[in-house]
């Protein structure tokens, strides 16, 4: 059939502006498996192996496709397949309003099919729409990091996860069923882990806040990880976890003290020391009293060169039990920013091992070598190389790909740690981008494409600039970023993004040069000076926060009273004008909390409230009527008010200790 070059040109211009990586990939695609065709009186179609992709009248087909789709609140439909785009256009024109659609996600397995669509359908309104998101040609093994990055950056779509539903298109499922079923599993897994990253328990978050306040003296009087940023650039780091395989190769660590930065997780620390292996750093972040058992009982001389590298959400008695030096590491929680005592913030996820990885990354280490990172059961269902006082195992058994076996047995807790590692490794290796397409283009093709774009006279200069800068950025990343994560765990689960090798091989390749890690740590931490001004500044912050938390509590009472006053009206039939008046009265206190007092609310209270706040927002997003949403607000005001009361008590207790000069 005759295609329309102008349609393709307009579509590509839109793609080049919004999805430059995808546009670059598509410019190298040749359509070989599909043939565009058009029957008299019909819209353009595609032929696959001699058969039409679409059958019958397009309008009737679309009606039939969505006939059984009777959900009334599909705020985010996820189209599994795109075809020539007819179904998405039909949805937006005929169904979006009835389903209260706010955003659209399109996952198309085949770039060739998408190229066909670009040739026959004007997609510019879809491509330019910021609420329509395309994921085209992303391999399944890259889809998790792509989708998780998307949800981390797009909070509205994350909040609407309860009203997110797959739309399985019949023609697409015929040719890509396995891909799309797996893609939806990955999408909901990415959503789950994003939500989990915000925390799932206000009580646990409150313990962290209280412990931080109790650890102010430790924070003020110890150096931060920021003094070591990039001080080990290009130097190897070995992260020693406590998986059952650790016993198989830890003896090889004894000779690496001067040749690699050795970072032990807390649970491995005593086991290593008992076997004559001294790490340089030990990471810890769990809000458990039993963590003390990992650090107590050492003579000062024994650990004078081993740095406890912990997040100050630990209980204070854990700090007091350790006789060695300490380094402060903040997680990416806003209440550490509230302190205004800079010690360095790392995007640490779930475990002390994940923390060790982020520490090694921040220090500039390359390669990062994993040992004892099984994340799976060992022989006879062993969980650890040594006894541990508490377990991070989750419920449910899962079988996943192993380092040396097709399948290994793990559980939901360890699997979550593995997915956190997958994200961290993608970021470390420079591959954590909004769209993974560019990483599938060979470098020679990119150089040729760059020359082609430069020579094009009819391409708008602003588009040309975007594409060329993206190619240059990628080529620079590819040249500069050859970082590696080598998993030397002898067994265990496969972590995507890692290279598998034995520790013996890796020592011979990467750890032969002496560079004295301990001296590097000592020399750089020697810059630290305990600053009395930090405590004085914190006192004024506490005074201001105390006042503002009281105001937030009063606003919650005011909002709750407005909800109670209008409850009966909201349960009846209201004119749009009256509904708007009531809405304004109910939401105004919340707007003031999140506006006038945003600093205190976001930095001091939010980490404690965020899991419950997120849950409230997700439930509200599933409701279809504005009055129904307003009827939920008493819960929000009660939640924030109660948490504010509790946090105020914790703040007052911390204030007493700080003013009393508690050390």
HUMO-V141718 format. One record per backbone hydrogen bond with DSSP energy under -1.0 kcal/mol. CO is the residue of the C=O (numbers start at 0). NH is the residue of the N-H. If there is no record, write none. Layout:
co: (CO CO)
nh: (NH NH)
This chain:
co: (3 4 5 6 7 8 9 10 11 12 13 14 18 19 20 21 22 24 25 34 36 38 44 45 46 47 50 56 57 58 59 60 61 65 67 74 74 75 76 77 78 78 79 81 84 85 86 87 88 89 90 90 94 95 96 98 103 104 105 106 107 109 110 111 112 113 114 116 118 120 122 123 128 130 132 134 138 141 142 143 144 145 146 147 148 153 154 155 157 159 160 162 164 166 168 169 171 172 175 176 177 178 179 180 181 182 183 184 185 186 187 188 189 190 191 192 194 195 200 201 202 203 204 205 206 207 208 209 210 212 214 215 216 222 223 224 227 231 234 235 236 237 238 239 241 242 244 245 248 249 250 252 255 255 257 257 260 261 261 262 263 264 267 268 269 271 272 279 280 281 282 283 285 287 288 289 290 291 291 298 302 306 307 308 309 310 310 314 315 316 318 324 326 327 329 330 332 333 342 343 345 350 351 352 353 354 355 356 357 358 359 360 361 362 363 366 367 368 369 370 371 371 373 377 378 381 395 397 399 400 404 407 408 409 410 411 412 413 414 415 416 417 418 419 420 421 422 423 424 425 426 430 435 436 437 441 442 443 444 445 446 447 448 449 450 459 460 461 462 463 464 465 466 467 468 469 470 471 472 473 474 475 476 483 484 485 486 488 491 494 498 501 502 503 504 505 506 515 516 517 518 519 520 521 523 524 530 531 532 533 534 535 536 537 538 539 540 541 542 543 544 545 546 547 548 549 550 551 552 553 554 555 556 557 558 559 560 561 565 566 568 574 575 576 577 578 579 580 581 582 583 586 587 588 589 591 594 596 597 598 599 599 600 604 605 608 609 610 611 612 613 614 615 616 619 624 625 626 628 629 631 632 633 634 635 636 637 638 639 640 641 642 643 644 645 646 647 648 649 650 651 652 653 654 655 656 657)
nh: (7 8 9 10 11 12 13 14 15 16 17 18 22 23 24 25 26 27 28 46 44 41 36 52 34 50 47 60 61 62 63 64 65 68 69 101 102 164 104 166 80 106 168 84 88 89 90 91 92 93 94 95 98 100 99 73 132 78 134 80 136 113 114 115 116 117 118 120 3 122 126 127 131 103 105 107 141 145 146 147 148 149 150 151 152 157 158 159 160 162 163 75 77 79 172 173 175 176 179 180 181 182 183 184 185 186 187 188 189 190 191 192 193 194 195 196 197 198 204 205 206 207 208 209 210 211 212 213 214 215 218 219 220 327 226 227 230 234 365 260 368 262 370 264 384 245 247 249 251 252 253 255 258 259 514 515 237 279 280 239 282 267 271 272 273 276 275 306 263 308 265 310 287 290 291 292 293 294 295 302 305 281 326 283 328 312 313 317 319 320 321 307 309 224 345 332 335 337 225 329 347 354 355 356 357 358 359 360 361 362 364 363 229 231 233 236 485 238 487 240 242 373 492 380 381 377 411 409 407 493 401 399 376 397 414 415 416 417 418 419 420 421 422 423 424 425 426 427 428 430 429 432 438 439 440 445 446 447 448 449 450 451 452 453 454 463 464 465 466 467 468 469 470 471 472 473 474 475 476 477 478 479 480 367 498 369 500 490 402 497 486 505 506 507 508 509 510 519 520 521 522 523 524 525 526 527 533 535 536 537 538 539 540 541 542 543 544 545 546 547 548 549 550 551 552 553 554 555 556 557 558 559 560 561 562 563 564 565 569 570 571 578 579 580 581 582 583 584 585 586 587 590 591 592 593 596 597 600 601 602 603 604 605 608 609 612 613 614 615 616 617 618 619 620 622 628 629 630 631 632 634 636 637 638 639 640 641 642 643 644 645 646 647 648 649 650 651 652 653 654 655 656 657 658 659 661 660)
